[in-house]
Amino acid sequence: MRRSEIHSLGSAIKSFLEESKFDRKLAEVDAVTSWESIIGKPIARATTSIYIKNETLYVNLNSSIVRNELFMMRNEIIRAVNNHAGRAIVKAIVLK
């Protein structure tokens, strides 16, 4: 049996990822691994761990000064992470 439409491998993989909801998780992983380029080297050095769960970005910091600065910039950080991902993957931030 032959298919009437021929798809490229890239489009087939993309449609598979979208159907299986893996594309969102890949965007989250990319945002976490690119944290230094998104936020900058000085803040990345103060970050001890970072992860995304249920559209919330959790950032653990070893500096209360940096934590206060990031708290004031949380909307800009959400915007920067979402712009990097190319979609809305983060809606809130928890700073610890």
HTML snippet that shows the backbone in 3Dmol.js (N, CA, C, O; Angstrom):
<script src="https://3Dmol.org/build/3Dmol-min.js"></script>
<div id="view" style="width:600px;height:400px;position:relative"></div>
<script>
const pdb = `
ATOM      1  N   MET A   1       0.842  -1.170   0.000  1.00  0.00           N
ATOM      2  CA  MET A   1       0.000   0.000   0.000  1.00  0.00           C
ATOM      3  C   MET A   1       0.892   1.240   0.000  1.00  0.00           C
ATOM      4  O   MET A   1       1.806   1.335   0.820  1.00  0.00           O
ATOM      5  N   ARG A   2       0.651   2.175  -0.885  1.00  0.00           N
ATOM      6  CA  ARG A   2       1.456   3.380  -1.012  1.00  0.00           C
ATOM      7  C   ARG A   2       0.701   4.572  -0.455  1.00  0.00           C
ATOM      8  O   ARG A   2      -0.523   4.666  -0.544  1.00  0.00           O
ATOM      9  N   ARG A   3       1.463   5.464   0.113  1.00  0.00           N
ATOM     10  CA  ARG A   3       0.891   6.721   0.584  1.00  0.00           C
ATOM     11  C   ARG A   3       0.935   7.732  -0.550  1.00  0.00           C
ATOM     12  O   ARG A   3       1.877   7.758  -1.342  1.00  0.00           O
ATOM     13  N   SER A   4      -0.077   8.545  -0.616  1.00  0.00           N
ATOM     14  CA  SER A   4      -0.107   9.542  -1.678  1.00  0.00           C
ATOM     15  C   SER A   4       0.760  10.746  -1.346  1.00  0.00           C
ATOM     16  O   SER A   4       1.217  11.445  -2.251  1.00  0.00           O
ATOM     17  N   GLU A   5       0.992  10.998  -0.071  1.00  0.00           N
ATOM     18  CA  GLU A   5       1.823  12.132   0.342  1.00  0.00           C
ATOM     19  C   GLU A   5       3.177  11.648   0.821  1.00  0.00           C
ATOM     20  O   GLU A   5       3.279  10.659   1.547  1.00  0.00           O
ATOM     21  N   ILE A   6       4.197  12.346   0.411  1.00  0.00           N
ATOM     22  CA  ILE A   6       5.546  12.036   0.865  1.00  0.00           C
ATOM     23  C   ILE A   6       5.979  13.168   1.792  1.00  0.00           C
ATOM     24  O   ILE A   6       5.894  14.342   1.432  1.00  0.00           O
ATOM     25  N   HIS A   7       6.444  12.807   2.989  1.00  0.00           N
ATOM     26  CA  HIS A   7       6.878  13.780   3.985  1.00  0.00           C
ATOM     27  C   HIS A   7       8.384  13.647   4.184  1.00  0.00           C
ATOM     28  O   HIS A   7       8.948  12.559   4.070  1.00  0.00           O
ATOM     29  N   SER A   8       9.010  14.756   4.479  1.00  0.00           N
ATOM     30  CA  SER A   8      10.432  14.697   4.794  1.00  0.00           C
ATOM     31  C   SER A   8      10.602  14.106   6.187  1.00  0.00           C
ATOM     32  O   SER A   8       9.671  14.107   6.993  1.00  0.00           O
ATOM     33  N   LEU A   9      11.773  13.612   6.453  1.00  0.00           N
ATOM     34  CA  LEU A   9      12.050  13.019   7.760  1.00  0.00           C
ATOM     35  C   LEU A   9      11.888  14.053   8.866  1.00  0.00           C
ATOM     36  O   LEU A   9      11.362  13.744   9.935  1.00  0.00           O
ATOM     37  N   GLY A  10      12.340  15.285   8.613  1.00  0.00           N
ATOM     38  CA  GLY A  10      12.221  16.347   9.606  1.00  0.00           C
ATOM     39  C   GLY A  10      10.777  16.661   9.949  1.00  0.00           C
ATOM     40  O   GLY A  10      10.441  16.831  11.121  1.00  0.00           O
ATOM     41  N   SER A  11       9.921  16.739   8.943  1.00  0.00           N
ATOM     42  CA  SER A  11       8.512  17.036   9.223  1.00  0.00           C
ATOM     43  C   SER A  11       7.828  15.860   9.898  1.00  0.00           C
ATOM     44  O   SER A  11       6.925  16.057  10.710  1.00  0.00           O
ATOM     45  N   ALA A  12       8.241  14.642   9.577  1.00  0.00           N
ATOM     46  CA  ALA A  12       7.672  13.467  10.240  1.00  0.00           C
ATOM     47  C   ALA A  12       8.060  13.437  11.715  1.00  0.00           C
ATOM     48  O   ALA A  12       7.231  13.126  12.570  1.00  0.00           O
ATOM     49  N   ILE A  13       9.309  13.756  12.014  1.00  0.00           N
ATOM     50  CA  ILE A  13       9.760  13.791  13.411  1.00  0.00           C
ATOM     51  C   ILE A  13       9.053  14.909  14.159  1.00  0.00           C
ATOM     52  O   ILE A  13       8.626  14.725  15.299  1.00  0.00           O
ATOM     53  N   LYS A  14       8.930  16.064  13.525  1.00  0.00           N
ATOM     54  CA  LYS A  14       8.251  17.197  14.172  1.00  0.00           C
ATOM     55  C   LYS A  14       6.795  16.872  14.479  1.00  0.00           C
ATOM     56  O   LYS A  14       6.317  17.181  15.571  1.00  0.00           O
ATOM     57  N   SER A  15       6.092  16.264  13.555  1.00  0.00           N
ATOM     58  CA  SER A  15       4.692  15.924  13.809  1.00  0.00           C
ATOM     59  C   SER A  15       4.573  14.845  14.885  1.00  0.00           C
ATOM     60  O   SER A  15       3.637  14.869  15.684  1.00  0.00           O
ATOM     61  N   PHE A  16       5.524  13.889  14.911  1.00  0.00           N
ATOM     62  CA  PHE A  16       5.520  12.881  15.970  1.00  0.00           C
ATOM     63  C   PHE A  16       5.721  13.522  17.340  1.00  0.00           C
ATOM     64  O   PHE A  16       5.024  13.182  18.296  1.00  0.00           O
ATOM     65  N   LEU A  17       6.681  14.455  17.436  1.00  0.00           N
ATOM     66  CA  LEU A  17       6.943  15.124  18.704  1.00  0.00           C
ATOM     67  C   LEU A  17       5.739  15.936  19.160  1.00  0.00           C
ATOM     68  O   LEU A  17       5.421  15.954  20.349  1.00  0.00           O
ATOM     69  N   GLU A  18       5.064  16.608  18.227  1.00  0.00           N
ATOM     70  CA  GLU A  18       3.889  17.396  18.586  1.00  0.00           C
ATOM     71  C   GLU A  18       2.743  16.509  19.041  1.00  0.00           C
ATOM     72  O   GLU A  18       2.057  16.836  20.010  1.00  0.00           O
ATOM     73  N   GLU A  19       2.525  15.399  18.362  1.00  0.00           N
ATOM     74  CA  GLU A  19       1.447  14.487  18.723  1.00  0.00           C
ATOM     75  C   GLU A  19       1.694  13.813  20.063  1.00  0.00           C
ATOM     76  O   GLU A  19       0.753  13.584  20.824  1.00  0.00           O
ATOM     77  N   SER A  20       2.936  13.495  20.359  1.00  0.00           N
ATOM     78  CA  SER A  20       3.267  12.793  21.599  1.00  0.00           C
ATOM     79  C   SER A  20       3.596  13.738  22.749  1.00  0.00           C
ATOM     80  O   SER A  20       3.924  13.282  23.845  1.00  0.00           O
ATOM     81  N   LYS A  21       3.513  15.052  22.515  1.00  0.00           N
ATOM     82  CA  LYS A  21       3.754  16.084  23.529  1.00  0.00           C
ATOM     83  C   LYS A  21       5.211  16.147  24.002  1.00  0.00           C
ATOM     84  O   LYS A  21       5.493  16.734  25.047  1.00  0.00           O
ATOM     85  N   PHE A  22       6.132  15.555  23.250  1.00  0.00           N
ATOM     86  CA  PHE A  22       7.550  15.629  23.598  1.00  0.00           C
ATOM     87  C   PHE A  22       8.163  16.968  23.241  1.00  0.00           C
ATOM     88  O   PHE A  22       9.182  17.349  23.819  1.00  0.00           O
ATOM     89  N   ASP A  23       7.567  17.695  22.299  1.00  0.00           N
ATOM     90  CA  ASP A  23       8.145  18.963  21.871  1.00  0.00           C
ATOM     91  C   ASP A  23       8.175  19.980  23.007  1.00  0.00           C
ATOM     92  O   ASP A  23       9.107  20.780  23.087  1.00  0.00           O
ATOM     93  N   ARG A  24       7.187  19.965  23.876  1.00  0.00           N
ATOM     94  CA  ARG A  24       7.160  20.875  25.023  1.00  0.00           C
ATOM     95  C   ARG A  24       8.280  20.535  26.003  1.00  0.00           C
ATOM     96  O   ARG A  24       8.971  21.428  26.494  1.00  0.00           O
ATOM     97  N   LYS A  25       8.458  19.256  26.283  1.00  0.00           N
ATOM     98  CA  LYS A  25       9.509  18.833  27.205  1.00  0.00           C
ATOM     99  C   LYS A  25      10.890  19.159  26.636  1.00  0.00           C
ATOM    100  O   LYS A  25      11.781  19.565  27.381  1.00  0.00           O
ATOM    101  N   LEU A  26      11.075  18.991  25.348  1.00  0.00           N
ATOM    102  CA  LEU A  26      12.356  19.343  24.724  1.00  0.00           C
ATOM    103  C   LEU A  26      12.617  20.841  24.820  1.00  0.00           C
ATOM    104  O   LEU A  26      13.758  21.258  25.023  1.00  0.00           O
ATOM    105  N   ALA A  27      11.577  21.654  24.676  1.00  0.00           N
ATOM    106  CA  ALA A  27      11.744  23.103  24.817  1.00  0.00           C
ATOM    107  C   ALA A  27      12.110  23.462  26.255  1.00  0.00           C
ATOM    108  O   ALA A  27      12.912  24.369  26.479  1.00  0.00           O
ATOM    109  N   GLU A  28      11.530  22.758  27.235  1.00  0.00           N
ATOM    110  CA  GLU A  28      11.872  22.997  28.642  1.00  0.00           C
ATOM    111  C   GLU A  28      13.321  22.627  28.923  1.00  0.00           C
ATOM    112  O   GLU A  28      14.035  23.377  29.589  1.00  0.00           O
ATOM    113  N   VAL A  29      13.755  21.491  28.427  1.00  0.00           N
ATOM    114  CA  VAL A  29      15.136  21.050  28.640  1.00  0.00           C
ATOM    115  C   VAL A  29      16.110  22.027  27.979  1.00  0.00           C
ATOM    116  O   VAL A  29      17.155  22.341  28.549  1.00  0.00           O
ATOM    117  N   ASP A  30      15.778  22.501  26.799  1.00  0.00           N
ATOM    118  CA  ASP A  30      16.631  23.467  26.110  1.00  0.00           C
ATOM    119  C   ASP A  30      16.725  24.766  26.901  1.00  0.00           C
ATOM    120  O   ASP A  30      17.802  25.356  26.992  1.00  0.00           O
ATOM    121  N   ALA A  31      15.623  25.216  27.469  1.00  0.00           N
ATOM    122  CA  ALA A  31      15.638  26.459  28.252  1.00  0.00           C
ATOM    123  C   ALA A  31      16.497  26.293  29.507  1.00  0.00           C
ATOM    124  O   ALA A  31      17.237  27.206  29.872  1.00  0.00           O
ATOM    125  N   VAL A  32      16.407  25.150  30.162  1.00  0.00           N
ATOM    126  CA  VAL A  32      17.190  24.915  31.377  1.00  0.00           C
ATOM    127  C   VAL A  32      18.680  24.832  31.046  1.00  0.00           C
ATOM    128  O   VAL A  32      19.506  25.393  31.766  1.00  0.00           O
ATOM    129  N   THR A  33      19.026  24.138  29.964  1.00  0.00           N
ATOM    130  CA  THR A  33      20.441  24.017  29.614  1.00  0.00           C
ATOM    131  C   THR A  33      21.011  25.327  29.074  1.00  0.00           C
ATOM    132  O   THR A  33      22.225  25.527  29.107  1.00  0.00           O
ATOM    133  N   SER A  34      20.168  26.208  28.586  1.00  0.00           N
ATOM    134  CA  SER A  34      20.611  27.502  28.067  1.00  0.00           C
ATOM    135  C   SER A  34      20.453  28.620  29.086  1.00  0.00           C
ATOM    136  O   SER A  34      20.487  29.794  28.716  1.00  0.00           O
ATOM    137  N   TRP A  35      20.283  28.288  30.345  1.00  0.00           N
ATOM    138  CA  TRP A  35      20.038  29.271  31.403  1.00  0.00           C
ATOM    139  C   TRP A  35      21.106  30.362  31.415  1.00  0.00           C
ATOM    140  O   TRP A  35      20.776  31.540  31.544  1.00  0.00           O
ATOM    141  N   GLU A  36      22.368  29.995  31.283  1.00  0.00           N
ATOM    142  CA  GLU A  36      23.452  30.982  31.322  1.00  0.00           C
ATOM    143  C   GLU A  36      23.345  31.982  30.175  1.00  0.00           C
ATOM    144  O   GLU A  36      23.556  33.178  30.377  1.00  0.00           O
ATOM    145  N   SER A  37      23.025  31.514  28.998  1.00  0.00           N
ATOM    146  CA  SER A  37      22.912  32.437  27.869  1.00  0.00           C
ATOM    147  C   SER A  37      21.650  33.290  27.955  1.00  0.00           C
ATOM    148  O   SER A  37      21.620  34.396  27.416  1.00  0.00           O
ATOM    149  N   ILE A  38      20.622  32.804  28.615  1.00  0.00           N
ATOM    150  CA  ILE A  38      19.378  33.568  28.767  1.00  0.00           C
ATOM    151  C   ILE A  38      19.537  34.650  29.825  1.00  0.00           C
ATOM    152  O   ILE A  38      19.126  35.790  29.611  1.00  0.00           O
ATOM    153  N   ILE A  39      20.125  34.304  30.957  1.00  0.00           N
ATOM    154  CA  ILE A  39      20.124  35.198  32.118  1.00  0.00           C
ATOM    155  C   ILE A  39      21.458  35.910  32.337  1.00  0.00           C
ATOM    156  O   ILE A  39      21.496  36.969  32.965  1.00  0.00           O
ATOM    157  N   GLY A  40      22.536  35.348  31.834  1.00  0.00           N
ATOM    158  CA  GLY A  40      23.852  35.955  32.010  1.00  0.00           C
ATOM    159  C   GLY A  40      24.737  35.147  32.945  1.00  0.00           C
ATOM    160  O   GLY A  40      24.253  34.414  33.807  1.00  0.00           O
ATOM    161  N   LYS A  41      26.041  35.293  32.758  1.00  0.00           N
ATOM    162  CA  LYS A  41      27.020  34.502  33.503  1.00  0.00           C
ATOM    163  C   LYS A  41      27.032  34.783  35.010  1.00  0.00           C
ATOM    164  O   LYS A  41      27.089  33.830  35.787  1.00  0.00           O
ATOM    165  N   PRO A  42      26.981  36.049  35.463  1.00  0.00           N
ATOM    166  CA  PRO A  42      27.027  36.283  36.913  1.00  0.00           C
ATOM    167  C   PRO A  42      25.851  35.657  37.673  1.00  0.00           C
ATOM    168  O   PRO A  42      26.033  35.099  38.755  1.00  0.00           O
ATOM    169  N   ILE A  43      24.679  35.749  37.116  1.00  0.00           N
ATOM    170  CA  ILE A  43      23.516  35.155  37.787  1.00  0.00           C
ATOM    171  C   ILE A  43      23.559  33.636  37.674  1.00  0.00           C
ATOM    172  O   ILE A  43      23.172  32.938  38.611  1.00  0.00           O
ATOM    173  N   ALA A  44      24.019  33.122  36.554  1.00  0.00           N
ATOM    174  CA  ALA A  44      24.124  31.674  36.389  1.00  0.00           C
ATOM    175  C   ALA A  44      25.106  31.071  37.390  1.00  0.00           C
ATOM    176  O   ALA A  44      24.915  29.943  37.845  1.00  0.00           O
ATOM    177  N   ARG A  45      26.160  31.821  37.736  1.00  0.00           N
ATOM    178  CA  ARG A  45      27.109  31.320  38.744  1.00  0.00           C
ATOM    179  C   ARG A  45      26.469  31.228  40.129  1.00  0.00           C
ATOM    180  O   ARG A  45      26.858  30.381  40.934  1.00  0.00           O
ATOM    181  N   ALA A  46      25.494  32.089  40.411  1.00  0.00           N
ATOM    182  CA  ALA A  46      24.812  32.060  41.708  1.00  0.00           C
ATOM    183  C   ALA A  46      23.700  31.021  41.748  1.00  0.00           C
ATOM    184  O   ALA A  46      23.132  30.765  42.809  1.00  0.00           O
ATOM    185  N   THR A  47      23.383  30.422  40.609  1.00  0.00           N
ATOM    186  CA  THR A  47      22.319  29.420  40.526  1.00  0.00           C
ATOM    187  C   THR A  47      22.881  28.047  40.887  1.00  0.00           C
ATOM    188  O   THR A  47      23.869  27.601  40.304  1.00  0.00           O
ATOM    189  N   THR A  48      22.241  27.375  41.857  1.00  0.00           N
ATOM    190  CA  THR A  48      22.685  26.038  42.239  1.00  0.00           C
ATOM    191  C   THR A  48      21.904  24.957  41.505  1.00  0.00           C
ATOM    192  O   THR A  48      22.468  23.917  41.165  1.00  0.00           O
ATOM    193  N   SER A  49      20.620  25.181  41.255  1.00  0.00           N
ATOM    194  CA  SER A  49      19.839  24.241  40.453  1.00  0.00           C
ATOM    195  C   SER A  49      18.666  24.976  39.823  1.00  0.00           C
ATOM    196  O   SER A  49      18.198  25.997  40.328  1.00  0.00           O
ATOM    197  N   ILE A  50      18.208  24.430  38.714  1.00  0.00           N
ATOM    198  CA  ILE A  50      17.095  25.024  37.977  1.00  0.00           C
ATOM    199  C   ILE A  50      16.330  23.908  37.286  1.00  0.00           C
ATOM    200  O   ILE A  50      16.931  23.000  36.712  1.00  0.00           O
ATOM    201  N   TYR A  51      14.999  23.974  37.342  1.00  0.00           N
ATOM    202  CA  TYR A  51      14.162  23.018  36.624  1.00  0.00           C
ATOM    203  C   TYR A  51      12.784  23.620  36.400  1.00  0.00           C
ATOM    204  O   TYR A  51      12.397  24.593  37.048  1.00  0.00           O
ATOM    205  N   ILE A  52      12.053  23.020  35.469  1.00  0.00           N
ATOM    206  CA  ILE A  52      10.704  23.472  35.141  1.00  0.00           C
ATOM    207  C   ILE A  52       9.758  22.317  35.430  1.00  0.00           C
ATOM    208  O   ILE A  52       9.982  21.185  35.002  1.00  0.00           O
ATOM    209  N   LYS A  53       8.691  22.632  36.168  1.00  0.00           N
ATOM    210  CA  LYS A  53       7.674  21.629  36.487  1.00  0.00           C
ATOM    211  C   LYS A  53       6.320  22.318  36.490  1.00  0.00           C
ATOM    212  O   LYS A  53       6.136  23.325  37.173  1.00  0.00           O
ATOM    213  N   ASN A  54       5.384  21.787  35.740  1.00  0.00           N
ATOM    214  CA  ASN A  54       4.021  22.326  35.667  1.00  0.00           C
ATOM    215  C   ASN A  54       4.005  23.816  35.323  1.00  0.00           C
ATOM    216  O   ASN A  54       3.326  24.607  35.977  1.00  0.00           O
ATOM    217  N   GLU A  55       4.747  24.177  34.307  1.00  0.00           N
ATOM    218  CA  GLU A  55       4.833  25.557  33.805  1.00  0.00           C
ATOM    219  C   GLU A  55       5.377  26.547  34.830  1.00  0.00           C
ATOM    220  O   GLU A  55       5.135  27.748  34.716  1.00  0.00           O
ATOM    221  N   THR A  56       6.104  26.058  35.826  1.00  0.00           N
ATOM    222  CA  THR A  56       6.739  26.901  36.834  1.00  0.00           C
ATOM    223  C   THR A  56       8.239  26.655  36.799  1.00  0.00           C
ATOM    224  O   THR A  56       8.695  25.512  36.824  1.00  0.00           O
ATOM    225  N   LEU A  57       8.998  27.740  36.740  1.00  0.00           N
ATOM    226  CA  LEU A  57      10.454  27.679  36.738  1.00  0.00           C
ATOM    227  C   LEU A  57      10.931  27.764  38.182  1.00  0.00           C
ATOM    228  O   LEU A  57      10.659  28.749  38.867  1.00  0.00           O
ATOM    229  N   TYR A  58      11.637  26.745  38.647  1.00  0.00           N
ATOM    230  CA  TYR A  58      12.187  26.715  39.996  1.00  0.00           C
ATOM    231  C   TYR A  58      13.682  27.001  39.909  1.00  0.00           C
ATOM    232  O   TYR A  58      14.416  26.300  39.213  1.00  0.00           O
ATOM    233  N   VAL A  59      14.125  28.035  40.620  1.00  0.00           N
ATOM    234  CA  VAL A  59      15.527  28.438  40.603  1.00  0.00           C
ATOM    235  C   VAL A  59      16.041  28.474  42.036  1.00  0.00           C
ATOM    236  O   VAL A  59      15.534  29.231  42.864  1.00  0.00           O
ATOM    237  N   ASN A  60      17.043  27.658  42.328  1.00  0.00           N
ATOM    238  CA  ASN A  60      17.698  27.678  43.634  1.00  0.00           C
ATOM    239  C   ASN A  60      18.965  28.504  43.509  1.00  0.00           C
ATOM    240  O   ASN A  60      19.769  28.299  42.599  1.00  0.00           O
ATOM    241  N   LEU A  61      19.135  29.443  44.435  1.00  0.00           N
ATOM    242  CA  LEU A  61      20.267  30.374  44.387  1.00  0.00           C
ATOM    243  C   LEU A  61      21.048  30.310  45.690  1.00  0.00           C
ATOM    244  O   LEU A  61      20.496  29.988  46.742  1.00  0.00           O
ATOM    245  N   ASN A  62      22.342  30.620  45.610  1.00  0.00           N
ATOM    246  CA  ASN A  62      23.172  30.633  46.814  1.00  0.00           C
ATOM    247  C   ASN A  62      23.430  32.050  47.305  1.00  0.00           C
ATOM    248  O   ASN A  62      24.267  32.254  48.184  1.00  0.00           O
ATOM    249  N   SER A  63      22.723  33.034  46.751  1.00  0.00           N
ATOM    250  CA  SER A  63      22.917  34.423  47.139  1.00  0.00           C
ATOM    251  C   SER A  63      21.557  35.094  47.324  1.00  0.00           C
ATOM    252  O   SER A  63      20.729  35.115  46.414  1.00  0.00           O
ATOM    253  N   SER A  64      21.348  35.635  48.505  1.00  0.00           N
ATOM    254  CA  SER A  64      20.084  36.321  48.764  1.00  0.00           C
ATOM    255  C   SER A  64      19.989  37.631  47.983  1.00  0.00           C
ATOM    256  O   SER A  64      18.893  38.079  47.648  1.00  0.00           O
ATOM    257  N   ILE A  65      21.121  38.232  47.697  1.00  0.00           N
ATOM    258  CA  ILE A  65      21.131  39.475  46.916  1.00  0.00           C
ATOM    259  C   ILE A  65      20.652  39.197  45.492  1.00  0.00           C
ATOM    260  O   ILE A  65      19.820  39.931  44.957  1.00  0.00           O
ATOM    261  N   VAL A  66      21.175  38.146  44.887  1.00  0.00           N
ATOM    262  CA  VAL A  66      20.753  37.772  43.540  1.00  0.00           C
ATOM    263  C   VAL A  66      19.285  37.363  43.547  1.00  0.00           C
ATOM    264  O   VAL A  66      18.549  37.687  42.614  1.00  0.00           O
ATOM    265  N   ARG A  67      18.857  36.663  44.577  1.00  0.00           N
ATOM    266  CA  ARG A  67      17.459  36.244  44.700  1.00  0.00           C
ATOM    267  C   ARG A  67      16.533  37.454  44.702  1.00  0.00           C
ATOM    268  O   ARG A  67      15.502  37.447  44.031  1.00  0.00           O
ATOM    269  N   ASN A  68      16.894  38.498  45.455  1.00  0.00           N
ATOM    270  CA  ASN A  68      16.070  39.708  45.495  1.00  0.00           C
ATOM    271  C   ASN A  68      16.047  40.412  44.144  1.00  0.00           C
ATOM    272  O   ASN A  68      15.004  40.911  43.721  1.00  0.00           O
ATOM    273  N   GLU A  69      17.182  40.454  43.468  1.00  0.00           N
ATOM    274  CA  GLU A  69      17.233  41.071  42.141  1.00  0.00           C
ATOM    275  C   GLU A  69      16.360  40.308  41.146  1.00  0.00           C
ATOM    276  O   GLU A  69      15.622  40.912  40.366  1.00  0.00           O
ATOM    277  N   LEU A  70      16.447  38.989  41.177  1.00  0.00           N
ATOM    278  CA  LEU A  70      15.642  38.183  40.264  1.00  0.00           C
ATOM    279  C   LEU A  70      14.156  38.289  40.587  1.00  0.00           C
ATOM    280  O   LEU A  70      13.317  38.237  39.688  1.00  0.00           O
ATOM    281  N   PHE A  71      13.833  38.437  41.866  1.00  0.00           N
ATOM    282  CA  PHE A  71      12.435  38.589  42.249  1.00  0.00           C
ATOM    283  C   PHE A  71      11.849  39.843  41.604  1.00  0.00           C
ATOM    284  O   PHE A  71      10.701  39.836  41.159  1.00  0.00           O
ATOM    285  N   MET A  72      12.633  40.914  41.553  1.00  0.00           N
ATOM    286  CA  MET A  72      12.167  42.152  40.946  1.00  0.00           C
ATOM    287  C   MET A  72      12.063  42.027  39.420  1.00  0.00           C
ATOM    288  O   MET A  72      11.312  42.766  38.784  1.00  0.00           O
ATOM    289  N   MET A  73      12.814  41.098  38.843  1.00  0.00           N
ATOM    290  CA  MET A  73      12.861  40.934  37.388  1.00  0.00           C
ATOM    291  C   MET A  73      12.090  39.714  36.893  1.00  0.00           C
ATOM    292  O   MET A  73      12.276  39.299  35.749  1.00  0.00           O
ATOM    293  N   ARG A  74      11.236  39.136  37.720  1.00  0.00           N
ATOM    294  CA  ARG A  74      10.636  37.855  37.363  1.00  0.00           C
ATOM    295  C   ARG A  74       9.814  37.895  36.072  1.00  0.00           C
ATOM    296  O   ARG A  74       9.827  36.917  35.324  1.00  0.00           O
ATOM    297  N   ASN A  75       9.109  38.973  35.786  1.00  0.00           N
ATOM    298  CA  ASN A  75       8.348  39.054  34.531  1.00  0.00           C
ATOM    299  C   ASN A  75       9.262  39.083  33.316  1.00  0.00           C
ATOM    300  O   ASN A  75       8.964  38.468  32.292  1.00  0.00           O
ATOM    301  N   GLU A  76      10.379  39.802  33.431  1.00  0.00           N
ATOM    302  CA  GLU A  76      11.335  39.843  32.329  1.00  0.00           C
ATOM    303  C   GLU A  76      11.993  38.484  32.116  1.00  0.00           C
ATOM    304  O   GLU A  76      12.278  38.100  30.982  1.00  0.00           O
ATOM    305  N   ILE A  77      12.231  37.760  33.203  1.00  0.00           N
ATOM    306  CA  ILE A  77      12.836  36.426  33.095  1.00  0.00           C
ATOM    307  C   ILE A  77      11.871  35.467  32.407  1.00  0.00           C
ATOM    308  O   ILE A  77      12.274  34.698  31.535  1.00  0.00           O
ATOM    309  N   ILE A  78      10.608  35.512  32.794  1.00  0.00           N
ATOM    310  CA  ILE A  78       9.597  34.666  32.150  1.00  0.00           C
ATOM    311  C   ILE A  78       9.554  34.963  30.653  1.00  0.00           C
ATOM    312  O   ILE A  78       9.528  34.047  29.832  1.00  0.00           O
ATOM    313  N   ARG A  79       9.548  36.238  30.310  1.00  0.00           N
ATOM    314  CA  ARG A  79       9.513  36.633  28.906  1.00  0.00           C
ATOM    315  C   ARG A  79      10.757  36.140  28.169  1.00  0.00           C
ATOM    316  O   ARG A  79      10.651  35.654  27.043  1.00  0.00           O
ATOM    317  N   ALA A  80      11.928  36.256  28.784  1.00  0.00           N
ATOM    318  CA  ALA A  80      13.176  35.834  28.135  1.00  0.00           C
ATOM    319  C   ALA A  80      13.219  34.320  27.925  1.00  0.00           C
ATOM    320  O   ALA A  80      13.644  33.851  26.869  1.00  0.00           O
ATOM    321  N   VAL A  81      12.782  33.559  28.922  1.00  0.00           N
ATOM    322  CA  VAL A  81      12.779  32.094  28.794  1.00  0.00           C
ATOM    323  C   VAL A  81      11.796  31.667  27.707  1.00  0.00           C
ATOM    324  O   VAL A  81      12.111  30.807  26.885  1.00  0.00           O
ATOM    325  N   ASN A  82      10.614  32.263  27.701  1.00  0.00           N
ATOM    326  CA  ASN A  82       9.617  31.917  26.686  1.00  0.00           C
ATOM    327  C   ASN A  82      10.073  32.334  25.289  1.00  0.00           C
ATOM    328  O   ASN A  82       9.823  31.617  24.320  1.00  0.00           O
ATOM    329  N   ASN A  83      10.736  33.482  25.177  1.00  0.00           N
ATOM    330  CA  ASN A  83      11.263  33.903  23.875  1.00  0.00           C
ATOM    331  C   ASN A  83      12.336  32.936  23.387  1.00  0.00           C
ATOM    332  O   ASN A  83      12.393  32.608  22.202  1.00  0.00           O
ATOM    333  N   HIS A  84      13.180  32.485  24.300  1.00  0.00           N
ATOM    334  CA  HIS A  84      14.224  31.525  23.923  1.00  0.00           C
ATOM    335  C   HIS A  84      13.601  30.214  23.439  1.00  0.00           C
ATOM    336  O   HIS A  84      14.070  29.614  22.471  1.00  0.00           O
ATOM    337  N   ALA A  85      12.543  29.779  24.120  1.00  0.00           N
ATOM    338  CA  ALA A  85      11.894  28.521  23.758  1.00  0.00           C
ATOM    339  C   ALA A  85      11.026  28.670  22.512  1.00  0.00           C
ATOM    340  O   ALA A  85      10.741  27.680  21.838  1.00  0.00           O
ATOM    341  N   GLY A  86      10.605  29.888  22.199  1.00  0.00           N
ATOM    342  CA  GLY A  86       9.743  30.088  21.054  1.00  0.00           C
ATOM    343  C   GLY A  86       8.287  29.789  21.327  1.00  0.00           C
ATOM    344  O   GLY A  86       7.476  29.728  20.403  1.00  0.00           O
ATOM    345  N   ARG A  87       7.956  29.604  22.576  1.00  0.00           N
ATOM    346  CA  ARG A  87       6.577  29.317  22.995  1.00  0.00           C
ATOM    347  C   ARG A  87       6.456  29.558  24.484  1.00  0.00           C
ATOM    348  O   ARG A  87       7.471  29.722  25.160  1.00  0.00           O
ATOM    349  N   ALA A  88       5.254  29.583  25.011  1.00  0.00           N
ATOM    350  CA  ALA A  88       5.030  29.824  26.436  1.00  0.00           C
ATOM    351  C   ALA A  88       5.201  28.514  27.208  1.00  0.00           C
ATOM    352  O   ALA A  88       4.299  27.677  27.240  1.00  0.00           O
ATOM    353  N   ILE A  89       6.367  28.355  27.825  1.00  0.00           N
ATOM    354  CA  ILE A  89       6.616  27.140  28.620  1.00  0.00           C
ATOM    355  C   ILE A  89       6.649  27.447  30.104  1.00  0.00           C
ATOM    356  O   ILE A  89       6.530  26.540  30.927  1.00  0.00           O
ATOM    357  N   VAL A  90       6.811  28.735  30.462  1.00  0.00           N
ATOM    358  CA  VAL A  90       6.900  29.144  31.865  1.00  0.00           C
ATOM    359  C   VAL A  90       5.854  30.229  32.118  1.00  0.00           C
ATOM    360  O   VAL A  90       5.746  31.192  31.359  1.00  0.00           O
ATOM    361  N   LYS A  91       5.084  30.058  33.197  1.00  0.00           N
ATOM    362  CA  LYS A  91       4.097  31.070  33.582  1.00  0.00           C
ATOM    363  C   LYS A  91       4.395  31.689  34.947  1.00  0.00           C
ATOM    364  O   LYS A  91       3.874  32.755  35.275  1.00  0.00           O
ATOM    365  N   ALA A  92       5.239  31.016  35.746  1.00  0.00           N
ATOM    366  CA  ALA A  92       5.570  31.508  37.081  1.00  0.00           C
ATOM    367  C   ALA A  92       6.998  31.112  37.432  1.00  0.00           C
ATOM    368  O   ALA A  92       7.578  30.208  36.832  1.00  0.00           O
ATOM    369  N   ILE A  93       7.548  31.813  38.420  1.00  0.00           N
ATOM    370  CA  ILE A  93       8.911  31.522  38.881  1.00  0.00           C
ATOM    371  C   ILE A  93       8.888  31.395  40.407  1.00  0.00           C
ATOM    372  O   ILE A  93       8.253  32.189  41.101  1.00  0.00           O
ATOM    373  N   VAL A  94       9.586  30.392  40.904  1.00  0.00           N
ATOM    374  CA  VAL A  94       9.798  30.217  42.331  1.00  0.00           C
ATOM    375  C   VAL A  94      11.295  30.337  42.577  1.00  0.00           C
ATOM    376  O   VAL A  94      12.085  29.570  42.028  1.00  0.00           O
ATOM    377  N   LEU A  95      11.678  31.297  43.400  1.00  0.00           N
ATOM    378  CA  LEU A  95      13.080  31.512  43.730  1.00  0.00           C
ATOM    379  C   LEU A  95      13.343  31.034  45.144  1.00  0.00           C
ATOM    380  O   LEU A  95      12.644  31.435  46.075  1.00  0.00           O
ATOM    381  N   LYS A  96      14.334  30.189  45.315  1.00  0.00           N
ATOM    382  CA  LYS A  96      14.664  29.648  46.635  1.00  0.00           C
ATOM    383  C   LYS A  96      16.099  29.966  46.971  1.00  0.00           C
ATOM    384  O   LYS A  96      16.579  29.597  48.043  1.00  0.00           O
TER     385      LYS A  96
END
`;
const viewer = $3Dmol.createViewer("view");
viewer.addModel(pdb, "pdb");
viewer.setStyle({}, {cartoon: {color: "spectrum"}});
viewer.zoomTo();
viewer.render();
</script>
